[in-house]
Amino acid sequence: MMESNAGNQNMEEDIVELLTRIDHRLSVIEGRTDKIESIDRKLGELTSKVTSIEKEVDNLKKRTNTLEKDAVEFKKELTEAKRDINELKCASNAVNKVNVSDLREKILDLQCRSMQNNLVFSGIAEKPEEDTKIVIQNFISNELSIKKDIVWKYP
């Protein structure tokens, strides 16, 4: 019987040692499970952040596309505006040339009309501080022998 007690005791020790090793392995597994749960939480947070960033990137892509389309449209409008400005400059220059030429003709005509009743005297020596009206009146009277009184329209 002693042998059987010793065998039982050995067996009990083996079972205790086996249970101790199982307990140790379970502790290690629980530690790793805690780490896995922590990693899982962090992965969930990262997934949420990536999803949020993806949404922001999509929104930015949409805004960029809209801005690019607007830029193309603005560029077209700017090109059209420049073309219109150049056409208006050309038209304005043409009108100005015609107007300047027309105005010169009208000014010359007005000058001629305003001078048509004027008399022009040349060859009369001028002296400083003399009264031109008296000089002309003396010339008409003495040189041309016209004794009529002259009526001056302008002072």
C-alpha positions in Angstrom: 0.0 0.0 0.0 2.8 2.3 0.5 3.5 2.1 -3.1 0.0 3.0 -3.9 0.2 6.0 -1.5 3.4 7.1 -3.0 1.9 6.6 -6.5 -1.1 8.6 -5.5 1.0 11.3 -4.1 3.1 11.4 -7.2 0.1 11.6 -9.3 -1.3 14.4 -7.2 1.9 16.3 -7.5 1.8 15.8 -11.3 -1.8 17.0 -11.4 -0.9 20.0 -9.2 2.1 20.8 -11.4 -0.1 20.3 -14.6 -2.8 22.6 -13.1 -0.1 25.2 -12.2 1.2 25.2 -15.7 -2.3 25.4 -17.1 -3.0 28.3 -14.7 0.2 30.0 -15.8 -0.7 29.6 -19.5 -4.2 30.9 -18.8 -2.7 34.0 -17.2 -0.5 34.5 -20.2 -3.5 34.1 -22.5 -5.6 36.5 -20.4 -2.7 39.1 -20.6 -2.5 38.6 -24.4 -6.3 38.8 -24.6 -6.2 42.2 -22.8 -3.5 43.4 -25.2 -5.6 42.1 -28.2 -8.7 44.0 -26.8 -6.6 47.1 -26.4 -5.3 46.7 -29.9 -8.8 46.1 -31.1 -10.0 49.4 -29.5 -7.1 51.3 -30.9 -7.8 49.7 -34.3 -11.4 50.8 -34.1 -10.4 54.4 -33.2 -7.9 54.4 -36.2 -10.6 53.0 -38.5 -13.0 55.8 -37.4 -10.3 58.4 -37.9 -9.4 56.9 -41.4 -13.1 57.0 -42.3 -13.3 60.6 -41.2 -10.2 61.5 -43.2 -11.5 59.7 -46.2 -14.7 61.7 -46.0 -12.7 64.9 -45.7 -10.6 63.9 -48.7 -13.7 63.2 -50.7 -15.1 66.6 -49.8 -11.8 68.3 -50.7 -11.8 66.5 -54.0 -15.3 67.7 -54.7 -14.4 71.3 -53.8 -11.2 71.1 -55.9 -13.2 69.8 -58.9 -15.7 72.7 -58.4 -12.9 75.2 -58.1 -11.1 73.8 -61.2 -14.3 74.1 -63.2 -14.9 77.6 -61.9 -11.3 78.5 -62.8 -11.8 77.2 -66.3 -15.0 79.2 -66.6 -13.3 82.3 -65.3 -10.5 81.8 -67.7 -12.9 81.6 -70.6 -14.7 84.7 -69.4 -11.4 86.6 -69.0 -10.4 85.6 -72.5 -13.8 86.8 -73.8 -13.5 90.0 -71.8 -10.0 90.7 -73.2 -11.2 90.1 -76.7 -14.2 92.4 -76.2 -11.8 95.1 -74.7 -9.6 94.8 -77.8 -12.5 95.1 -80.1 -13.8 98.1 -78.2 -10.3 99.7 -78.4 -10.2 99.2 -82.1 -13.7 100.6 -82.6 -12.9 103.5 -80.3 -9.7 104.3 -82.2 -11.6 104.2 -85.5 -14.3 106.5 -84.2 -11.7 108.8 -82.7 -9.9 109.0 -86.0 -13.1 109.8 -87.8 -14.2 112.3 -85.1 -10.8 114.0 -85.1 -10.8 114.4 -88.8 -14.4 115.6 -88.8 -13.7 118.0 -86.0 -10.7 119.4 -87.9 -12.8 120.0 -90.9 -15.5 121.7 -88.9 -13.0 123.9 -87.0 -11.4 125.0 -90.3 -14.9 125.8 -91.7 -15.8 127.8 -88.6 -12.5 129.7 -88.8 -13.1 130.5 -92.5 -16.6 131.6 -91.8 -15.6 133.8 -88.9 -12.9 135.5 -91.0 -14.9 135.9 -94.3 -15.9 139.5 -93.4 -12.5 140.4 -92.0 -10.0 142.6 -93.7 -6.3 141.7 -93.5 -3.7 144.4 -93.6 -0.1 143.7 -94.3 3.0 145.7 -94.8 2.3 148.1 -91.9 5.1 148.5 -89.5 4.2 147.9 -85.9 5.5 149.9 -83.0 5.4 148.9 -79.3 2.5 150.3 -77.3 0.6 151.7 -80.3 -3.2 151.6 -80.6 -3.9 149.2 -83.6 -7.4 150.8 -84.2 -5.9 154.2 -84.7 -3.1 152.9 -87.0 -5.6 151.0 -89.2 -8.0 154.1 -89.3 -5.1 156.3 -90.4 -4.0 153.8 -93.0 -7.5 153.6 -94.5 -7.9 157.3 -94.5 -4.5 158.4 -95.6 -3.2 155.6 -97.9 -6.5 154.3 -99.3 -8.3 157.7 -99.3 -11.4 156.3 -97.7 -13.0 159.0 -95.5 -15.8 156.9 -94.0 -16.0 156.3 -90.3 -15.1 152.8 -89.3 -17.4 150.9 -87.0 -15.6 148.4 -84.8 -17.6 145.4 -83.8 -15.1 144.2 -81.3 -13.3 146.3 -78.7 
